[in-house]
């Protein structure tokens, strides 16, 4: 006891003095009393006490639980002292693995007993650790977090993994498996028996010796050269509350036992006569060939309901071919027995199966032959496997002989002992040429040293199958590129060598060279492109850009790569938003987006660009966007100038139409004034007709002035107004003569609109003046629509009719002195049209004309 050193950590000096005195009264050494957490950590590492009494609540930033966590690796027992007993504090403290927990104030005797129990427990743990570590049985222990806390020497030696490599990690699986998966101890920690069944189906059972333990047997290919059979037992470790705090797994190498079992199965034919319950059938027959006794397995094999049903039947019924039975009996007579006689057995229902028979005579006590003892094994599965194996060997042989790769086997000295036929086809050497030769002699001198080194690694099992590229010489002396993968199979029966598979890669090498040339070509095109070309990832980050873009931006490539394109401040705010939206659309819709934008140049001004965002696709996925910007500044300046010029021209043309219309209005006004000074009605009518003609043309120019393109007008609006003006001019009451206008959506140019308007003015005026004498009621009908029956141009049909007294029968409208009708005929000719008169129902003029086209004058 005097050798026990206790580090006391207590920030209340009076309590610390009291506890120190109590400890020393019991004979304990108290070399230091720490009041702060940081101080306690330093002194624990310096003194290495046998036990630490640690107050949980300390002054400063580090509390007692923090101290325990920091020095946990020192493996020093800790007893917590505290004036608090909150559940949350206890739960936090439990994670540090304390050996005791005392609530202040406490009885000195309880303090002494707690210390003694802690020391005893720690000593027992150290002994247990020593027992586990020195045990000849491989074993390891995990904590509840699946981290290794024990890994004994025996397991180190068995697995080849040192404890320091695995303690504190979750890598214990690496000792047994190639890929990460749970061991049995992991599944017990998780309490998931369903997963236990999944991972160890048919290989485990609940232990009959240990409570809550499970045991299993499995083969582990990773262990040893050819794998090991292990019997393993795993169980959980619980605290006094029954809570799982860890788990332990022990291992036993049962490979020898498994090998013995396998050997026993191989030789079990020797013991079939005393092991009736084996799968093989046992049949005893008398001298006459009648069954005296049969095993249950025999009844099952031959399809009988029970062994008793077979008693008394003739054994010849158990053979498909009677000749097989006769042959077997002849061999028994000569040799006294027969072994592994193969033939086809016959079941009760007539079905056949392949059987292997071992039989011998049995005698009485006087040596007299009494009958035959027969052991039968169903080898149908083996026969099917042999058949499948034979077919597989034939397929493998065909694969080897028809392979486009060269397959070779090298002996221990590196000489070729097998060379596939493809070697002759690919390299051009005679069949069998390479047998006994060293393959290194046919490798290009520059590649030979590397190939030799790689091959040595294969022989030493240090090369897991890494491909080697080199050049090999053909029969014509030329070298070409190949790639080989070698596998050490010296210990594999039937191979006993290194298998080398050689694949020609000359075509691939040429393709790679062509690809490099192509990449260089496209890199040259990319760099020499006068457009600003920038490669962006899907987040708009710059991956690459050409020289034109670098020159425009005025920043080095190194500074731009990895930057956000829109974050460079190259675009005005509105254009930057437009670019982001188009960037999103280009990716989502997989379409090229083209738009115009302003961009700031390195001189501080701005330029205009046309930006194309081209999504780049590979394997069905968009992986990048190519931004191609064409400088259109000059084009935009020219366009603006052109727009200004067109606007000036448009204003000028509008002014011309406006002035023409005003001048015609002046003429109309002059005619109106003239009429006020004329008393002759005939002259007044002539002046009025002239005024109407002027008005019809003035209205055309007014419509042109209002037209968007200044060259054509919507004729339906024009006709409505023209007819209304004519009715008003002749003072026609609305209740006596009604106008009916049916004009479709017709647009006419000025060359067609003016003559057409004059024709309408003349014919409607004619109807209003002559068709309806005083007291006659009726209507004037006007229609204009496209004329579809004429091919070769834009034709229209104009009809003007009235329900009046009719056109005079003795008047030829095409040969008349009337100025109005002469104008109509002249204007129809001007329109390349045709005019017809119909007198059957009042008067109707039908005019078909073609839209006039003239060369542009501006």
URUR-V359086 format. One record per backbone hydrogen bond with DSSP energy under -1.0 kcal/mol. CO is the residue of the C=O (numbers start at 1). NH is the residue of the N-H. If there is no record, write none. Layout:
CO_NH, CO_NH
This chain:
1_4, 4_29, 5_50, 5_51, 7_53, 8_34, 9_55, 12_16, 13_17, 14_18, 15_19, 16_20, 17_21, 18_22, 19_23, 20_24, 21_25, 22_26, 23_28, 24_27, 29_6, 32_8, 34_10, 36_40, 37_41, 38_42, 39_43, 40_44, 41_45, 42_46, 43_47, 44_48, 51_7, 52_79, 53_9, 54_81, 56_64, 63_67, 64_68, 65_69, 66_70, 67_71, 71_74, 72_75, 77_52, 78_99, 79_54, 80_102, 81_56, 82_104, 86_90, 87_91, 88_92, 89_93, 90_94, 93_96, 94_97, 100_80, 102_82, 107_111, 108_112, 109_113, 110_114, 111_115, 112_116, 113_117, 114_118, 115_119, 116_120, 117_121, 118_122, 119_123, 120_124, 121_125, 122_126, 123_127, 124_128, 125_129, 126_130, 127_131, 128_132, 129_133, 130_134, 133_153, 138_251, 139_152, 140_249, 141_149, 141_150, 142_247, 143_146, 147_143, 148_168, 150_141, 152_156, 153_157, 154_158, 155_159, 156_160, 162_165, 163_166, 163_167, 166_169, 169_148, 171_174, 172_175, 173_176, 173_177, 183_187, 184_188, 185_189, 186_190, 187_192, 192_196, 193_197, 194_198, 195_199, 196_200, 200_203, 203_217, 205_215, 210_213, 213_207, 214_234, 215_205, 216_232, 218_230, 220_223, 220_228, 223_227, 228_220, 229_254, 230_218, 231_252, 232_216, 233_250, 234_214, 235_248, 237_245, 237_246, 239_242, 243_239, 245_144, 246_237, 247_142, 248_235, 249_140, 250_233, 252_231, 254_258, 255_259, 256_260, 257_261, 258_262, 259_263, 260_264, 261_265, 262_266, 263_267, 267_270, 268_271, 271_274, 275_278, 281_376, 282_295, 283_374, 284_292, 284_293, 285_372, 286_289, 289_315, 290_286, 291_312, 293_284, 295_299, 296_300, 297_301, 298_302, 299_304, 302_348, 307_310, 310_313, 313_291, 314_317, 315_318, 316_319, 318_346, 321_324, 322_326, 323_327, 324_328, 325_329, 326_330, 327_331, 328_332, 329_333, 330_334, 331_335, 332_336, 336_361, 338_359, 341_357, 343_355, 344_320, 345_353, 347_350, 351_347, 353_345, 354_379, 355_343, 356_377, 357_341, 358_375, 359_338, 360_373, 362_370, 362_371, 364_367, 368_364, 371_362, 372_285, 373_360, 374_283, 375_358, 376_281, 377_356, 379_383, 380_384, 381_385, 382_386, 383_387, 384_388, 385_389, 386_390, 387_391, 388_392, 389_393, 390_394, 391_395, 392_396, 393_397, 394_398, 395_399, 396_400, 397_401, 398_402, 406_502, 407_420, 408_500, 409_417, 409_418, 410_498, 411_414, 415_411, 416_436, 418_409, 420_423, 421_425, 422_426, 423_427, 424_428, 427_475, 430_433, 434_437, 437_416, 438_441, 439_442, 440_443, 442_473, 444_447, 444_448, 447_451, 448_452, 449_453, 450_454, 451_455, 452_456, 453_457, 454_458, 455_459, 456_460, 457_462, 458_461, 468_484, 470_482, 471_444, 472_480, 474_477, 478_474, 480_472, 481_505, 482_470, 483_503, 484_468, 485_501, 487_499, 489_492, 492_495, 492_496, 497_489, 498_410, 499_487, 500_408, 501_485, 502_406, 503_483, 505_509, 506_510, 507_511, 508_512, 509_513, 510_514, 511_515, 512_516, 513_517, 514_518, 515_519, 516_520, 517_521, 518_522, 519_523, 520_524, 521_525, 522_526, 523_527, 524_528, 532_629, 533_546, 534_627, 535_543, 535_544, 536_625, 537_540, 540_565, 541_537, 542_562, 544_535, 546_550, 547_551, 548_552, 549_553, 550_554, 556_560, 557_561, 560_563, 563_542, 565_568, 570_600, 572_576, 573_577, 574_578, 575_579, 576_580, 577_581, 578_582, 579_583, 580_584, 581_585, 582_586, 583_587, 584_588, 585_589, 593_613, 595_611, 597_609, 599_607, 601_604, 605_601, 607_599, 608_632, 609_597, 610_630, 611_595, 612_628, 613_593, 614_626, 616_623, 616_624, 618_621, 621_618, 624_616, 625_536, 626_614, 627_534, 628_612, 629_532, 630_610, 632_636, 633_637, 634_638, 635_639, 636_640, 637_641, 638_642, 639_643, 640_644, 641_645, 642_646, 643_647, 644_648, 645_649, 646_650, 647_651, 648_652, 649_653, 650_654, 651_655, 652_656, 653_657, 654_658, 655_659, 656_660, 657_661, 658_662, 659_663, 660_664, 661_665, 662_666, 663_667, 664_668, 665_669, 666_670, 667_671, 668_672, 669_673, 670_674, 671_675, 674_677, 675_678, 680_684, 681_685, 682_686, 683_687, 684_688, 685_689, 686_690, 687_691, 688_692, 689_693, 690_694, 691_695, 692_696, 693_697, 694_698, 695_699, 696_700, 697_701, 698_702, 699_703, 700_704, 701_705, 702_706, 711_750, 713_748, 714_718, 715_719, 716_720, 717_721, 718_722, 719_723, 720_724, 721_725, 722_726, 723_727, 724_728, 725_729, 726_730, 727_732, 728_731, 733_736, 733_737, 736_778, 738_780, 740_782, 742_784, 744_746, 746_715, 748_713, 749_753, 750_754, 752_756, 753_757, 754_758, 755_759, 756_760, 757_761, 758_762, 759_763, 760_764, 761_765, 762_766, 763_767, 764_768, 765_769, 766_770, 767_771, 771_805, 773_776, 778_738, 779_803, 780_740, 781_801, 782_742, 783_799, 784_744, 785_797, 794_851, 795_787, 796_849, 797_785, 798_847, 799_783, 800_845, 801_781, 802_843, 808_811, 812_815, 818_822, 819_823, 820_824, 821_825, 822_826, 823_827, 824_828, 825_829, 826_830, 827_831, 828_833, 829_832, 831_850, 834_848, 836_846, 838_844, 843_802, 844_838, 845_800, 846_836, 847_798, 848_834, 849_796
